[in-house]
């Protein structure tokens, strides 16, 4: 028997145009997902750092309630925390907090949690003097330092009323 293929026999598969449309749609969805993920990642980092700062702040307040003064660094312009280290807030570990939270070990020295106190007032800030500064999600919050909102790429944190202008 001889079989003849008719011209009307349907071809199976996708055309190049259909494949290109699918590839473009997948690309658009991937781009939207990546942009959305970057925003979530920045907010998650801020939430983590905010939680760590709140923990340190609670330990400072506990120190104050037991000693009547805040842990002193020797003055209002004597900042500790550049390069951090476990005792960047003097006297907290191990009595008031088992371990002081730290930024990632590969953080720049000018990208730190900083602390200063004269014993009467204190300021605990998340500071960055990097070219890009802190992400906008961190700088647009109620904890933004009034002294350093843009002057040194930004800072936010906790302080007593007397330290607000330092």
Backbone bond lengths (Angstrom), bond angles and torsions (degrees), N, CA, C in turn:
res aa  C-N    CA-C-N  psi(-1)  N-CA   C-N-CA  omega(-1)  CA-C   N-CA-C  phi
1 X - - - 1.417 - - 1.514 110.71 -
2 X 1.265 114.51 144.56 1.451 121.25 178.79 1.518 106.83 -115.12
3 X 1.287 113.24 127.23 1.465 118.51 178.85 1.510 108.42 -102.16
4 X 1.266 117.47 136.48 1.457 122.77 177.77 1.526 109.10 -107.98
5 X 1.288 115.79 133.87 1.461 120.71 175.58 1.520 108.18 -89.82
6 X 1.266 114.63 125.37 1.461 117.28 179.61 1.527 109.69 -88.55
7 X 1.290 114.41 155.28 1.447 119.74 178.76 1.521 111.33 -67.53
8 X 1.238 117.90 -18.47 1.455 121.90 -176.44 1.521 111.53 -88.01
9 X 1.300 117.51 -2.48 1.457 120.23 -179.45 1.531 108.56 -66.40
10 X 1.307 116.72 132.41 1.452 122.40 -173.21 1.524 110.79 -75.43
11 X 1.319 116.20 135.70 1.461 122.03 176.00 1.529 108.46 -86.51
12 X 1.320 117.66 143.63 1.459 122.49 179.52 1.520 109.17 -101.96
13 X 1.367 117.27 145.31 1.462 122.03 178.38 1.518 111.39 122.69
14 X 1.334 115.12 -178.38 1.454 121.65 -178.42 1.511 110.18 -108.13
15 X 1.306 114.55 150.19 1.467 118.11 175.85 1.531 108.50 -82.72
16 X 1.296 116.57 163.58 1.456 121.89 179.94 1.523 111.28 -61.93
17 X 1.322 117.53 -35.06 1.459 121.95 178.86 1.527 110.48 -65.52
18 X 1.314 117.17 -43.09 1.466 120.67 178.47 1.530 110.38 -62.83
19 X 1.310 116.77 -42.86 1.465 120.29 178.77 1.527 111.24 -63.61
20 X 1.322 117.78 -41.43 1.460 120.86 179.09 1.523 111.72 -64.17
21 X 1.313 116.86 -39.66 1.466 120.65 178.79 1.531 110.49 -62.43
22 X 1.319 116.67 -43.58 1.468 120.94 179.02 1.530 110.17 -63.22
23 X 1.326 117.67 -42.62 1.470 121.33 -179.91 1.524 110.60 -63.87
24 X 1.322 117.93 -41.86 1.465 121.18 178.71 1.527 110.53 -64.04
25 X 1.314 117.85 -44.50 1.466 121.36 179.41 1.534 110.33 -61.34
26 X 1.319 117.93 -43.60 1.469 121.54 178.24 1.530 110.05 -62.60
27 X 1.326 117.74 -41.46 1.465 121.66 177.58 1.515 112.62 -60.99
28 X 1.326 116.60 -43.03 1.467 121.04 179.14 1.523 110.27 -64.39
29 X 1.314 117.92 -44.72 1.465 121.23 178.58 1.526 111.64 -63.07
30 X 1.328 117.32 -39.35 1.467 121.31 178.36 1.529 110.47 -64.51
31 X 1.318 117.43 -41.90 1.465 121.01 179.58 1.523 110.97 -63.64
32 X 1.320 117.27 -42.73 1.471 121.04 178.25 1.521 110.09 -62.73
33 X 1.311 117.52 -41.93 1.468 121.82 -179.87 1.522 111.06 -63.81
34 X 1.317 117.88 -42.83 1.467 121.34 -179.18 1.522 110.55 -64.98
35 X 1.316 118.28 -43.61 1.464 121.55 179.08 1.525 110.05 -63.17
36 X 1.308 117.32 -42.65 1.462 121.15 178.57 1.520 111.02 -64.01
37 X 1.309 117.57 -40.29 1.468 121.82 -178.80 1.521 110.65 -64.92
38 X 1.343 117.85 -39.55 1.463 120.23 179.90 1.524 111.15 -60.90
39 X 1.299 118.50 -40.17 1.462 121.36 177.64 1.516 111.66 -65.77
40 X 1.313 117.27 -40.64 1.460 121.96 178.82 1.525 109.86 -65.63
41 X 1.307 116.68 -41.25 1.463 121.12 -179.98 1.532 111.36 -62.84
42 X 1.328 117.44 -43.93 1.464 121.06 178.84 1.525 111.24 -63.62
43 X 1.327 116.91 -41.46 1.461 120.21 178.56 1.530 111.58 -67.43
44 X 1.324 117.29 -36.48 1.465 120.90 177.78 1.530 111.22 -66.35
45 X 1.331 116.80 -40.99 1.465 120.71 177.22 1.522 110.15 -62.15
46 X 1.337 116.58 -44.25 1.461 120.43 178.76 1.526 110.67 -62.12
47 X 1.318 117.66 -43.52 1.467 120.83 179.75 1.526 110.85 -60.62
48 X 1.320 116.57 -41.37 1.469 121.21 178.80 1.524 110.42 -63.73
49 X 1.334 116.41 -49.20 1.460 120.11 -178.69 1.526 111.52 -65.90
50 X 1.326 117.58 -37.11 1.456 121.42 177.96 1.525 110.39 -64.18
51 X 1.322 116.44 -40.61 1.462 121.17 177.62 1.531 111.18 -64.57
52 X 1.339 116.16 -42.51 1.467 119.74 178.79 1.525 111.27 -63.86
53 X 1.332 116.31 -42.62 1.460 120.21 179.11 1.528 110.69 -64.62
54 X 1.326 117.56 -39.42 1.461 120.85 178.05 1.525 110.52 -63.01
55 X 1.328 117.26 -37.90 1.463 121.66 178.10 1.521 110.63 -63.87
56 X 1.330 117.00 -46.14 1.469 121.10 178.52 1.526 109.51 -62.90
57 X 1.339 116.88 -43.31 1.462 121.46 -179.74 1.528 111.33 -60.67
58 X 1.320 117.36 -40.82 1.470 120.57 178.24 1.524 110.85 -63.60
59 X 1.328 116.58 -39.44 1.470 120.35 178.62 1.532 110.37 -65.42
60 X 1.336 117.31 -39.02 1.469 121.41 177.73 1.528 109.98 -63.32
61 X 1.318 116.87 -43.24 1.468 121.43 179.31 1.532 111.13 -65.54
62 X 1.326 116.59 -37.77 1.465 120.46 176.80 1.534 109.99 -64.86
63 X 1.327 116.72 -43.07 1.464 121.80 176.15 1.536 109.41 -56.08
64 X 1.335 116.01 -46.02 1.465 121.05 -179.93 1.531 111.54 -61.87
65 X 1.331 116.36 -42.42 1.466 119.24 -177.27 1.529 111.63 -65.12
66 X 1.316 117.77 -28.52 1.459 120.61 -179.71 1.531 113.42 -92.24
67 X 1.348 117.94 -25.64 1.461 120.64 -174.44 1.522 114.67 -112.89
68 X 1.317 117.91 -14.70 1.456 120.70 179.97 1.523 114.34 79.57
69 X 1.312 118.05 -1.31 1.465 123.28 175.22 1.518 107.88 -140.26
70 X 1.323 115.49 162.13 1.461 120.07 174.34 1.531 108.54 -87.26
71 X 1.326 117.89 154.13 1.469 119.18 177.10 1.527 109.59 -57.23
72 X 1.322 117.92 122.83 1.457 121.87 -172.91 1.520 112.56 -93.27
73 X 1.335 114.34 140.90 1.471 120.62 172.98 1.523 110.00 -103.91
74 X 1.328 116.65 2.50 1.455 120.18 178.01 1.516 114.63 102.56
75 X 1.299 118.69 -4.59 1.462 120.62 178.65 1.503 112.06 162.20
76 X 1.336 115.52 173.96 1.457 120.39 -175.04 1.526 114.09 -76.49
77 X 1.307 118.72 -19.93 1.465 120.43 178.34 1.518 111.94 -110.15
78 X 1.304 116.47 16.26 1.456 121.18 177.15 1.526 107.51 -100.78
79 X 1.316 115.80 89.65 1.460 121.52 -176.70 1.520 109.97 -87.31
80 X 1.315 116.56 137.97 1.459 120.53 172.38 1.521 108.01 -119.85
81 X 1.308 115.34 149.22 1.455 119.77 179.00 1.504 113.57 127.87
82 X 1.351 118.50 -15.68 1.460 119.14 176.58 1.524 107.20 -61.50
83 X 1.303 117.50 120.25 1.456 120.60 -174.05 1.518 111.76 79.50
84 X 1.308 116.57 -6.09 1.450 128.18 177.69 1.518 112.99 51.64
85 X 1.299 118.61 -126.44 1.454 120.82 -168.10 1.513 108.32 107.45
86 X 1.299 116.36 156.02 1.455 121.14 -172.92 1.515 114.48 -62.63
87 X 1.312 119.35 -26.81 1.458 120.53 -175.32 1.521 112.33 -113.58
88 X 1.322 117.50 41.28 1.463 117.66 -179.31 1.526 111.88 -71.30
89 X 1.331 117.88 -18.00 1.463 121.47 167.02 1.521 104.71 -107.82
90 X 1.341 117.67 106.43 1.463 120.67 -172.35 1.526 112.97 -58.85
91 X 1.317 115.58 134.27 1.457 121.37 172.13 1.522 116.94 83.30
92 X 1.326 119.12 1.44 1.471 119.41 -179.12 1.518 113.20 -80.93
93 X 1.332 116.88 -44.86 1.460 119.53 -176.78 1.515 110.05 -91.47
94 X 1.269 120.13 143.99 1.463 130.41 -5.98 1.523 113.76 -92.48
95 X 1.345 118.03 -0.55 1.461 121.10 -173.00 1.532 113.48 -66.15
96 X 1.329 117.63 -45.05 1.465 120.85 -173.12 1.520 113.69 -103.55
97 X 1.300 116.14 -19.34 1.462 121.88 176.99 1.526 106.14 -153.70
98 X 1.315 116.75 132.77 1.471 118.96 -175.24 1.519 112.91 -67.72
99 X 1.313 116.21 -36.32 1.457 120.93 -179.00 1.521 108.29 -150.35
100 X 1.325 117.12 127.41 1.457 120.41 179.43 1.518 109.94 -74.76
101 X 1.334 118.46 124.94 1.474 119.98 177.90 1.522 111.41 -57.49
102 X 1.316 115.86 144.47 1.455 122.67 -177.82 1.519 110.03 -128.06
103 X 1.324 115.80 154.09 1.458 119.59 170.41 1.522 107.74 -74.62
104 X 1.308 116.78 168.96 1.467 121.53 -178.94 1.527 110.19 -53.28
105 X 1.333 118.21 142.93 1.460 121.60 -177.27 1.520 113.99 -57.59
106 X 1.311 118.11 -26.43 1.460 119.55 -179.03 1.534 112.17 -87.92
107 X 1.336 116.72 9.42 1.463 119.92 179.42 1.524 110.20 -66.54
108 X 1.307 114.53 144.84 1.451 121.87 176.90 1.519 109.31 -65.51
109 X 1.330 117.44 150.38 1.461 121.29 -179.86 1.528 111.43 -60.22
110 X 1.333 117.85 -27.44 1.457 121.40 178.41 1.528 111.85 -94.75
111 X 1.304 116.49 26.74 1.452 123.12 179.08 1.524 105.69 -137.37
112 X 1.347 116.10 82.44 1.458 120.40 -165.47 1.521 112.50 -142.17
113 X 1.335 113.60 169.29 1.449 121.22 161.58 1.531 104.32 -89.18
114 X 1.323 117.81 130.09 1.460 121.42 -178.64 1.527 110.47 -122.97
115 X 1.325 114.71 152.41 1.460 120.93 -179.41 1.524 109.53 -140.38
116 X 1.335 115.98 139.99 1.458 121.90 171.02 1.520 108.92 -145.32
117 X 1.339 115.38 146.98 1.455 119.76 179.41 1.518 110.23 -160.78
118 X 1.324 114.30 145.24 1.462 120.68 172.32 1.521 110.93 -102.18
119 X 1.335 116.70 8.06 1.459 122.49 -178.17 1.516 112.37 96.44
120 X 1.341 117.18 -33.74 1.459 122.25 179.74 1.524 111.28 -90.73
121 X 1.322 116.20 -40.46 1.462 122.83 178.95 1.525 108.15 -130.02
122 X 1.323 116.20 162.66 1.468 120.08 178.34 1.517 110.56 -146.75
123 X 1.318 114.46 162.43 1.458 121.45 174.42 1.526 107.44 -140.77
124 X 1.319 115.94 125.94 1.465 124.05 177.22 1.517 106.04 -120.95
125 X 1.336 117.08 116.69 1.462 119.04 -176.13 1.522 112.39 -131.09
126 X 1.321 114.56 154.99 1.466 123.78 168.47 1.515 103.92 -96.56
127 X 1.320 116.49 114.35 1.455 122.14 -168.54 1.518 111.11 -120.13
128 X 1.334 116.06 145.66 1.455 120.64 172.01 1.510 109.96 -144.90
129 X 1.323 116.46 129.53 1.453 122.17 175.02 1.524 109.35 -116.78
130 X 1.331 116.20 21.09 1.459 120.85 177.93 1.519 109.93 -73.26
131 X 1.309 116.74 162.48 1.460 121.73 -179.44 1.521 111.20 -55.98
132 X 1.316 117.27 -42.79 1.462 120.56 -178.47 1.523 112.73 -84.31
133 X 1.315 117.39 -13.16 1.460 120.63 179.81 1.512 112.14 64.81
134 X 1.302 115.67 -162.82 1.456 121.50 178.07 1.529 109.12 -83.38
135 X 1.333 117.36 148.95 1.469 119.71 177.69 1.528 111.09 -59.80
136 X 1.317 116.17 150.97 1.466 120.37 -177.93 1.523 111.69 -59.87
137 X 1.331 118.14 -30.69 1.463 119.83 179.05 1.531 110.09 -61.92
138 X 1.331 118.16 -28.59 1.458 121.18 177.91 1.526 111.94 -83.50
139 X 1.319 117.18 -32.58 1.456 120.20 -175.89 1.523 113.48 -83.59
140 X 1.312 117.80 -12.61 1.463 121.20 -179.91 1.522 109.88 -104.47
141 X 1.341 116.19 61.13 1.456 119.42 179.31 1.522 109.17 -142.43
142 X 1.310 115.79 168.96 1.461 120.92 -174.26 1.523 112.95 -71.20
143 X 1.325 119.11 -9.65 1.455 122.08 -178.66 1.528 113.14 -95.59
144 X 1.337 118.19 8.29 1.456 121.19 -177.28 1.529 110.46 -63.00
145 X 1.322 115.55 130.77 1.460 122.48 -179.04 1.523 109.69 -68.67
146 X 1.344 118.57 120.14 1.456 120.53 -177.74 1.535 112.89 -64.05
147 X 1.323 117.73 -24.36 1.457 121.15 -179.07 1.525 111.28 -82.45
148 X 1.313 118.01 -27.93 1.462 121.87 -174.54 1.529 113.98 -124.45
149 X 1.316 120.66 40.52 1.462 118.59 -179.43 1.522 113.04 -68.12
150 X 1.330 117.20 -35.13 1.457 119.58 -179.84 1.521 111.07 -140.37
151 X 1.321 116.47 -17.17 1.459 121.86 -175.13 1.524 111.88 -51.95
152 X 1.301 117.90 -44.56 1.460 120.10 -177.14 1.525 110.44 -127.07
153 X 1.297 116.13 42.92 1.458 124.53 178.42 1.528 112.97 74.07
154 X 1.321 117.43 -0.85 1.444 119.10 170.42 1.508 116.55 114.57
155 X 1.334 113.79 152.09 1.453 121.92 175.71 1.520 108.40 -161.15
156 X 1.307 115.56 154.54 1.456 121.85 173.53 1.517 106.99 -149.23
157 X 1.306 116.83 160.36 1.459 118.62 179.80 1.502 114.13 165.90
158 X 1.350 115.26 -146.18 1.459 123.36 -175.92 1.522 108.28 -128.98
159 X 1.342 116.23 146.61 1.447 120.48 177.68 1.511 109.43 -162.39
160 X 1.320 115.00 164.11 1.456 120.64 174.11 1.523 108.00 -86.13
161 X 1.334 115.61 164.96 1.467 120.07 -176.30 1.522 112.08 -58.55
162 X 1.309 117.90 -39.00 1.460 120.90 -178.85 1.526 113.26 -68.98
163 X 1.320 117.11 -18.91 1.464 121.55 -178.10 1.527 112.59 -95.12
164 X 1.316 117.89 -1.89 1.472 120.58 -174.77 1.525 112.71 -59.53
165 X 1.322 117.88 -29.59 1.466 120.01 -176.45 1.525 113.97 -96.88
166 X 1.296 118.77 4.56 1.478 120.55 179.55 1.500 110.29 -73.00
